[in-house]
Amino acid sequence: MRHALSETFSGLRRNAGITFAVIMTMWVSLSLFGAGIIAAQQVSLLKNEWYDKVELSVFLCTDKMTGNNCDKGQDATQEQKDQILQAIKNSPEVEEVFYESKSEAYEQFQETFKDSPVKDSLSMQEMQDSYRVKLVDPQQYQGIKSQLSTMRGVQNVQDLHQVLDPIFKWLNALQWGTIGLSVLLLLAAALQISTTIRMATFTRGREIGIMRLVGASNFYIMGPFLMESLISALVGAFLAAGTLVFGVWFIIMRNAQQSLQTIRWIGWPETGLAVGSMLLVAIVLSIIPTMISARRYLKV
C-alpha cells in the first residue's frame, strides 16, 4: 500500500497539467450531467402535478362569438346548455363538471388581472358561459373533446394539454440537450484519463518491465494508475457536487420556491439522487478507461 500511494502521488505530480485538465473536464461535465438529472426530476414532478389537474373548458356561444356550432348573433340557448351538460355527465371519462356563468368568469378575470391594465379591456357581456370538466384520467380526453366540439351551442373546447404539451416538449429538449452535452464532455474526460495512463506507462516502461521480471501481478502494477485516475475523477466529482448543491439551494430553494409557491419544486432527496449518480459515473469513468489502457500498455 505504501508503494501504491507513493507511486500515485508521484504520478499526480509528474502529470499535473493533464490531471488538472481531467479534473476541470470532469467538473464541468458532471455538473451538466447532474443538472440534466435535476431537470428530468423537475419535469417529471411538474408533469405528475399539472397533468393531474388537466381540465376541459367548454366555452358556450355568445351573440358576439362566431363558430361552426353557433347561431349568428345569439347566445347558446337553455336547451343547448342542457344537452351539453347531459352529454358531459353521461361520459365515462368525466369525473366532475362545474358551470361558470359570465358574471363568475368576469369576477375571475378581474381578480386575475387586478394589477394589470388588461383589467378594464373586457366587459361582463363579452365573457362566455362555460363548463369546467374534471376528467377521471387526464390522459384520456380526446373522446369527450371530440364529442363536445360538434355540439350546437359550443363555441370552443379547450384543454390544458394545448398549453402544457409545448412547454414540456421544450423542457424535455433542454433536459436531453444538457445530458447529451455532458455525455460528450464525459467521453472527453475518459479519453483524457486513457491518454494520461498511456503516457504514464510509457514513461515508466523500464520500471514496469523490472516489476514484471520479479513476479509483480497485474493488479499490483495497475494499482497506482487506478488510484491516480480515481483521485482525479473524485476531485472533479466533489467539485461538481458542490456546484450542483449550491445551484439547487440558490436557484430553487432561495429564489424559485419563494417566487412561485404554487409549483412543487424538487428538494434535497432529488438532489441527493443526482449527486449519487454523479459520483457513481465518476468512479466508473475513472476505473474502466484506466483498466482498458493499463491492460493494453502494460504488456512490457
C-alpha positions as a Markdown table, in Angstrom:
| # | Residue | x | y | z |
|---|---|---|---|---|
| 1 | Met | 0.0 | 0.0 | 0.0 |
| 2 | Arg | 2.9 | 2.3 | 0.8 |
| 3 | His | 4.3 | 1.7 | -2.7 |
| 4 | Ala | 0.9 | 2.3 | -4.4 |
| 5 | Leu | 0.4 | 5.6 | -2.5 |
| 6 | Ser | 3.9 | 6.7 | -3.3 |
| 7 | Glu | 3.6 | 6.0 | -7.0 |
| 8 | Thr | 0.1 | 7.5 | -7.1 |
| 9 | Phe | 1.2 | 10.9 | -5.7 |
| 10 | Ser | 4.4 | 10.8 | -7.8 |
| 11 | Gly | 2.3 | 10.3 | -10.9 |
| 12 | Leu | -0.1 | 13.1 | -10.0 |
| 13 | Arg | 2.9 | 15.5 | -9.6 |
| 14 | Arg | 4.5 | 14.3 | -12.8 |
| 15 | Asn | 1.3 | 14.7 | -14.8 |
| 16 | Ala | 0.0 | 17.8 | -13.0 |
| 17 | Gly | -1.1 | 19.5 | -16.2 |
| 18 | Ile | -3.1 | 16.6 | -17.6 |
| 19 | Thr | -4.5 | 15.8 | -14.1 |
| 20 | Phe | -5.8 | 19.4 | -13.8 |
| 21 | Ala | -7.4 | 19.1 | -17.3 |
| 22 | Val | -9.1 | 15.9 | -16.3 |
| 23 | Ile | -10.4 | 17.5 | -13.0 |
| 24 | Met | -11.8 | 20.5 | -14.9 |
| 25 | Thr | -13.4 | 18.4 | -17.6 |
| 26 | Met | -15.0 | 16.1 | -15.0 |
| 27 | Trp | -16.1 | 19.1 | -13.0 |
| 28 | Val | -17.9 | 20.7 | -16.0 |
| 29 | Ser | -19.3 | 17.5 | -17.5 |
| 30 | Leu | -20.6 | 16.1 | -14.2 |
| 31 | Ser | -22.1 | 19.4 | -13.3 |
| 32 | Leu | -24.1 | 19.4 | -16.6 |
| 33 | Phe | -24.9 | 15.7 | -16.1 |
| 34 | Gly | -26.3 | 16.5 | -12.6 |
| 35 | Ala | -28.2 | 19.5 | -13.9 |
| 36 | Gly | -29.8 | 17.2 | -16.5 |
| 37 | Ile | -30.9 | 14.7 | -13.8 |
| 38 | Ile | -32.3 | 17.6 | -11.7 |
| 39 | Ala | -34.1 | 18.9 | -14.8 |
| 40 | Ala | -35.5 | 15.5 | -15.6 |
| 41 | Gln | -36.8 | 15.1 | -12.0 |
| 42 | Gln | -38.4 | 18.6 | -12.0 |
| 43 | Val | -40.1 | 18.0 | -15.3 |
| 44 | Ser | -41.4 | 14.6 | -14.1 |
| 45 | Leu | -42.7 | 16.3 | -10.9 |
| 46 | Leu | -44.4 | 19.0 | -12.9 |
| 47 | Lys | -46.0 | 16.5 | -15.3 |
| 48 | Asn | -47.4 | 14.4 | -12.5 |
| 49 | Glu | -48.8 | 17.5 | -10.8 |
| 50 | Trp | -50.1 | 19.5 | -13.8 |
| 51 | Tyr | -51.5 | 16.7 | -15.8 |
| 52 | Asp | -53.5 | 15.6 | -12.8 |
| 53 | Lys | -55.1 | 19.0 | -12.9 |
| 54 | Val | -55.9 | 18.9 | -16.6 |
| 55 | Glu | -59.5 | 20.1 | -17.3 |
| 56 | Leu | -61.6 | 20.7 | -20.3 |
| 57 | Ser | -63.1 | 24.1 | -20.6 |
| 58 | Val | -66.3 | 24.1 | -22.8 |
| 59 | Phe | -67.0 | 27.6 | -23.9 |
| 60 | Leu | -70.5 | 28.3 | -25.0 |
| 61 | Cys | -71.6 | 30.6 | -27.8 |
| 62 | Thr | -72.5 | 34.2 | -27.3 |
| 63 | Asp | -74.0 | 36.8 | -29.6 |
| 64 | Lys | -70.5 | 38.3 | -30.2 |
| 65 | Met | -68.7 | 35.0 | -30.8 |
| 66 | Thr | -68.6 | 33.0 | -34.1 |
| 67 | Gly | -68.2 | 29.3 | -34.6 |
| 68 | Asn | -69.4 | 26.4 | -36.6 |
| 69 | Asn | -71.8 | 25.4 | -33.9 |
| 70 | Cys | -73.1 | 28.9 | -33.1 |
| 71 | Asp | -76.2 | 30.7 | -34.3 |
| 72 | Lys | -75.1 | 34.1 | -35.5 |
| 73 | Gly | -75.9 | 36.9 | -33.1 |
| 74 | Gln | -77.4 | 34.6 | -30.5 |
| 75 | Asp | -76.2 | 33.1 | -27.2 |
| 76 | Ala | -76.4 | 29.4 | -26.6 |
| 77 | Thr | -80.0 | 28.5 | -25.7 |
| 78 | Gln | -81.0 | 26.9 | -22.5 |
| 79 | Glu | -82.0 | 23.8 | -24.4 |
| 80 | Gln | -78.5 | 23.6 | -25.9 |
| 81 | Lys | -76.9 | 24.1 | -22.5 |
| 82 | Asp | -79.0 | 21.2 | -21.1 |
| 83 | Gln | -78.0 | 18.9 | -23.9 |
| 84 | Ile | -74.3 | 19.8 | -23.5 |
| 85 | Leu | -74.5 | 19.2 | -19.7 |
| 86 | Gln | -76.2 | 15.9 | -20.2 |
| 87 | Ala | -73.6 | 14.8 | -22.7 |
| 88 | Ile | -70.8 | 15.7 | -20.2 |
| 89 | Lys | -72.5 | 13.9 | -17.3 |
| 90 | Asn | -73.1 | 10.7 | -19.4 |
| 91 | Ser | -69.4 | 10.4 | -20.5 |
| 92 | Pro | -67.4 | 7.8 | -18.5 |
| 93 | Glu | -64.3 | 10.0 | -19.0 |
| 94 | Val | -65.8 | 12.7 | -16.8 |
| 95 | Glu | -65.4 | 12.9 | -13.0 |
| 96 | Glu | -67.0 | 16.3 | -12.2 |
| 97 | Val | -68.4 | 19.2 | -14.1 |
| 98 | Phe | -68.9 | 22.8 | -12.9 |
| 99 | Tyr | -70.9 | 25.6 | -14.6 |
| 100 | Glu | -69.3 | 29.0 | -14.8 |
| 101 | Ser | -71.5 | 31.9 | -15.7 |
| 102 | Lys | -70.5 | 35.2 | -17.4 |
| 103 | Ser | -70.5 | 37.0 | -14.1 |
| 104 | Glu | -68.4 | 34.4 | -12.4 |
| 105 | Ala | -65.9 | 34.4 | -15.4 |
| 106 | Tyr | -65.8 | 38.2 | -15.2 |
| 107 | Glu | -65.1 | 38.2 | -11.5 |
| 108 | Gln | -62.3 | 35.7 | -12.0 |
| 109 | Phe | -60.9 | 37.8 | -14.8 |
| 110 | Gln | -60.9 | 40.9 | -12.6 |
| 111 | Glu | -59.2 | 39.0 | -9.8 |
| 112 | Thr | -56.5 | 37.6 | -12.0 |
| 113 | Phe | -55.6 | 40.9 | -13.7 |
| 114 | Lys | -56.4 | 43.2 | -10.8 |
| 115 | Asp | -52.9 | 44.9 | -11.0 |
| 116 | Ser | -52.8 | 45.0 | -14.8 |
| 117 | Pro | -54.1 | 47.5 | -17.4 |
| 118 | Val | -55.8 | 44.5 | -19.1 |
| 119 | Lys | -58.4 | 44.5 | -16.2 |
| 120 | Asp | -60.6 | 47.1 | -18.0 |
| 121 | Ser | -60.3 | 45.7 | -21.5 |
| 122 | Leu | -63.3 | 43.4 | -21.3 |
| 123 | Ser | -66.9 | 43.9 | -20.0 |
| 124 | Met | -69.1 | 41.2 | -18.4 |
| 125 | Gln | -71.2 | 40.9 | -21.6 |
| 126 | Glu | -68.0 | 39.9 | -23.6 |
| 127 | Met | -67.3 | 37.0 | -21.3 |
| 128 | Gln | -68.5 | 33.4 | -22.1 |
| 129 | Asp | -70.5 | 30.9 | -20.1 |
| 130 | Ser | -68.6 | 27.7 | -19.8 |
| 131 | Tyr | -68.5 | 24.2 | -18.3 |
| 132 | Arg | -65.3 | 23.2 | -16.4 |
| 133 | Val | -64.9 | 19.4 | -16.8 |
| 134 | Lys | -62.7 | 17.4 | -14.4 |
| 135 | Leu | -61.5 | 14.2 | -16.0 |
| 136 | Val | -61.2 | 10.7 | -14.5 |
| 137 | Asp | -57.9 | 10.2 | -16.4 |
| 138 | Pro | -56.2 | 13.4 | -17.6 |
| 139 | Gln | -54.6 | 11.4 | -20.4 |
| 140 | Gln | -57.9 | 10.3 | -21.8 |
| 141 | Tyr | -59.6 | 13.4 | -23.0 |
| 142 | Gln | -59.9 | 13.1 | -26.8 |
| 143 | Gly | -63.2 | 11.2 | -26.8 |
| 144 | Ile | -65.2 | 13.7 | -24.8 |
| 145 | Lys | -63.5 | 16.6 | -26.5 |
| 146 | Ser | -64.4 | 15.3 | -30.0 |
| 147 | Gln | -68.0 | 14.8 | -28.9 |
| 148 | Leu | -68.5 | 18.2 | -27.4 |
| 149 | Ser | -66.7 | 20.0 | -30.3 |
| 150 | Thr | -69.6 | 19.1 | -32.7 |
| 151 | Met | -72.5 | 20.0 | -30.4 |
| 152 | Arg | -74.7 | 23.0 | -31.1 |
| 153 | Gly | -74.0 | 25.9 | -28.7 |
| 154 | Val | -70.3 | 25.0 | -28.2 |
| 155 | Gln | -68.0 | 27.7 | -29.4 |
| 156 | Asn | -64.8 | 26.1 | -28.4 |
| 157 | Val | -63.4 | 23.2 | -26.3 |
| 158 | Gln | -60.0 | 24.0 | -24.8 |
| 159 | Asp | -57.8 | 21.7 | -22.8 |
| 160 | Leu | -54.6 | 22.4 | -20.9 |
| 161 | His | -52.8 | 19.9 | -23.0 |
| 162 | Gln | -52.6 | 22.5 | -25.7 |
| 163 | Val | -50.7 | 24.7 | -23.3 |
| 164 | Leu | -48.7 | 22.1 | -21.3 |
| 165 | Asp | -47.5 | 19.9 | -24.2 |
| 166 | Pro | -45.4 | 22.5 | -26.0 |
| 167 | Ile | -43.9 | 23.6 | -22.6 |
| 168 | Phe | -42.9 | 20.1 | -21.7 |
| 169 | Lys | -41.6 | 19.5 | -25.2 |
| 170 | Trp | -39.1 | 22.3 | -24.8 |
| 171 | Leu | -38.3 | 21.4 | -21.3 |
| 172 | Asn | -37.5 | 17.8 | -22.4 |
| 173 | Ala | -35.4 | 19.1 | -25.3 |
| 174 | Leu | -33.4 | 21.3 | -22.9 |
| 175 | Gln | -33.1 | 18.4 | -20.5 |
| 176 | Trp | -31.8 | 16.0 | -23.1 |
| 177 | Gly | -29.6 | 18.6 | -24.7 |
| 178 | Thr | -27.9 | 19.2 | -21.3 |
| 179 | Ile | -27.4 | 15.4 | -20.7 |
| 180 | Gly | -26.1 | 15.0 | -24.3 |
| 181 | Leu | -23.6 | 17.7 | -23.9 |
| 182 | Ser | -22.5 | 16.3 | -20.6 |
| 183 | Val | -22.0 | 12.8 | -22.2 |
| 184 | Leu | -19.7 | 14.3 | -24.8 |
| 185 | Leu | -17.7 | 16.0 | -22.1 |
| 186 | Leu | -17.6 | 12.9 | -20.0 |
| 187 | Leu | -16.3 | 11.0 | -23.1 |
| 188 | Ala | -13.6 | 13.6 | -23.4 |
| 189 | Ala | -12.7 | 13.1 | -19.8 |
| 190 | Ala | -12.5 | 9.3 | -20.3 |
| 191 | Leu | -10.2 | 9.9 | -23.3 |
| 192 | Gln | -8.0 | 12.2 | -21.2 |
| 193 | Ile | -7.7 | 9.6 | -18.5 |
| 194 | Ser | -6.8 | 7.0 | -21.1 |
| 195 | Thr | -4.2 | 9.3 | -22.6 |
| 196 | Thr | -2.8 | 10.0 | -19.1 |
| 197 | Ile | -2.4 | 6.3 | -18.4 |
| 198 | Arg | -0.8 | 5.7 | -21.7 |
| 199 | Met | 1.8 | 8.4 | -21.1 |
| 200 | Ala | 2.4 | 7.2 | -17.6 |
| 201 | Thr | 3.0 | 3.6 | -18.7 |
| 202 | Phe | 5.3 | 4.8 | -21.4 |
| 203 | Thr | 7.5 | 6.9 | -19.1 |
| 204 | Arg | 7.6 | 4.0 | -16.5 |
| 205 | Gly | 8.2 | 1.3 | -19.1 |
| 206 | Arg | 11.6 | 0.2 | -17.7 |
| 207 | Glu | 10.2 | 0.1 | -14.1 |
| 208 | Ile | 7.2 | -1.9 | -15.2 |
| 209 | Gly | 9.4 | -4.3 | -17.0 |
| 210 | Ile | 11.5 | -4.9 | -13.9 |
| 211 | Met | 8.4 | -5.4 | -11.8 |
| 212 | Arg | 7.2 | -8.0 | -14.3 |
| 213 | Leu | 10.5 | -9.9 | -14.1 |
| 214 | Val | 10.3 | -10.1 | -10.3 |
| 215 | Gly | 6.8 | -11.5 | -10.5 |
| 216 | Ala | 4.6 | -8.5 | -9.7 |
| 217 | Ser | 0.9 | -9.1 | -10.5 |
| 218 | Asn | -1.1 | -7.0 | -12.9 |
| 219 | Phe | -3.2 | -5.6 | -10.1 |
| 220 | Tyr | -0.1 | -4.6 | -8.1 |
| 221 | Ile | 1.3 | -2.7 | -11.2 |
| 222 | Met | -2.1 | -1.2 | -12.1 |
| 223 | Gly | -2.9 | -0.1 | -8.5 |
| 224 | Pro | -1.1 | 3.3 | -8.7 |
| 225 | Phe | -2.7 | 4.1 | -12.1 |
| 226 | Leu | -6.2 | 3.2 | -10.8 |
| 227 | Met | -5.7 | 5.4 | -7.7 |
| 228 | Glu | -4.3 | 8.2 | -9.7 |
| 229 | Ser | -7.3 | 8.4 | -12.1 |
| 230 | Leu | -9.8 | 7.7 | -9.3 |
| 231 | Ile | -8.5 | 10.6 | -7.3 |
| 232 | Ser | -8.7 | 13.0 | -10.3 |
| 233 | Ala | -12.2 | 11.9 | -11.1 |
| 234 | Leu | -13.4 | 12.1 | -7.5 |
| 235 | Val | -12.0 | 15.6 | -7.0 |
| 236 | Gly | -13.9 | 16.7 | -10.2 |
| 237 | Ala | -17.0 | 14.9 | -8.9 |
| 238 | Phe | -16.9 | 16.6 | -5.5 |
| 239 | Leu | -16.4 | 20.0 | -7.1 |
| 240 | Ala | -19.4 | 19.2 | -9.4 |
| 241 | Ala | -21.5 | 18.0 | -6.4 |
| 242 | Gly | -20.7 | 21.3 | -4.6 |
| 243 | Thr | -21.7 | 23.3 | -7.7 |
| 244 | Leu | -24.9 | 21.4 | -8.0 |
| 245 | Val | -25.9 | 21.6 | -4.4 |
| 246 | Phe | -25.2 | 25.4 | -4.4 |
| 247 | Gly | -27.2 | 25.8 | -7.6 |
| 248 | Val | -30.2 | 24.0 | -6.2 |
| 249 | Trp | -30.1 | 25.9 | -3.0 |
| 250 | Phe | -29.6 | 29.3 | -4.6 |
| 251 | Ile | -31.8 | 29.0 | -7.7 |
| 252 | Ile | -34.6 | 26.8 | -6.5 |
| 253 | Met | -34.8 | 26.9 | -2.7 |
| 254 | Arg | -33.8 | 30.5 | -2.1 |
| 255 | Asn | -35.4 | 32.1 | -5.2 |
| 256 | Ala | -37.8 | 29.9 | -7.2 |
| 257 | Gln | -39.7 | 28.5 | -4.2 |
| 258 | Gln | -40.2 | 31.9 | -2.8 |
| 259 | Ser | -41.3 | 33.5 | -6.1 |
| 260 | Leu | -43.5 | 30.6 | -7.4 |
| 261 | Gln | -45.0 | 28.9 | -4.4 |
| 262 | Thr | -47.9 | 27.4 | -6.4 |
| 263 | Ile | -45.4 | 25.0 | -8.1 |
| 264 | Arg | -43.9 | 21.9 | -6.5 |
| 265 | Trp | -40.2 | 22.0 | -6.6 |
| 266 | Ile | -37.6 | 19.3 | -6.1 |
| 267 | Gly | -35.8 | 19.2 | -2.7 |
| 268 | Trp | -32.8 | 17.6 | -1.1 |
| 269 | Pro | -33.8 | 13.9 | -1.7 |
| 270 | Glu | -33.8 | 14.5 | -5.5 |
| 271 | Thr | -30.5 | 16.5 | -5.2 |
| 272 | Gly | -29.0 | 13.6 | -3.3 |
| 273 | Leu | -30.0 | 11.2 | -6.0 |
| 274 | Ala | -28.3 | 13.4 | -8.6 |
| 275 | Val | -25.2 | 13.7 | -6.5 |
| 276 | Gly | -25.0 | 10.0 | -6.0 |
| 277 | Ser | -25.4 | 9.4 | -9.7 |
| 278 | Met | -22.6 | 11.9 | -10.4 |
| 279 | Leu | -20.2 | 10.1 | -8.0 |
| 280 | Leu | -21.1 | 6.7 | -9.5 |
| 281 | Val | -20.4 | 7.9 | -13.0 |
| 282 | Ala | -17.1 | 9.5 | -11.9 |
| 283 | Ile | -16.0 | 6.2 | -10.4 |
| 284 | Val | -17.0 | 4.2 | -13.4 |
| 285 | Leu | -15.3 | 6.6 | -15.8 |
| 286 | Ser | -12.1 | 6.6 | -13.8 |
| 287 | Ile | -11.8 | 2.8 | -13.5 |
| 288 | Ile | -12.9 | 1.5 | -16.9 |
| 289 | Pro | -10.6 | 3.6 | -19.1 |
| 290 | Thr | -7.7 | 3.0 | -16.8 |
| 291 | Met | -8.1 | -0.8 | -16.8 |
| 292 | Ile | -8.5 | -0.9 | -20.6 |
| 293 | Ser | -5.4 | 1.3 | -21.2 |
| 294 | Ala | -3.4 | -0.4 | -18.5 |
| 295 | Arg | -4.1 | -3.9 | -19.8 |
| 296 | Arg | -3.1 | -2.8 | -23.3 |
| 297 | Tyr | 0.1 | -0.8 | -22.4 |
| 298 | Leu | 1.4 | -2.8 | -19.5 |
| 299 | Lys | 2.4 | -5.7 | -21.8 |
| 300 | Val | 6.1 | -4.9 | -21.5 |
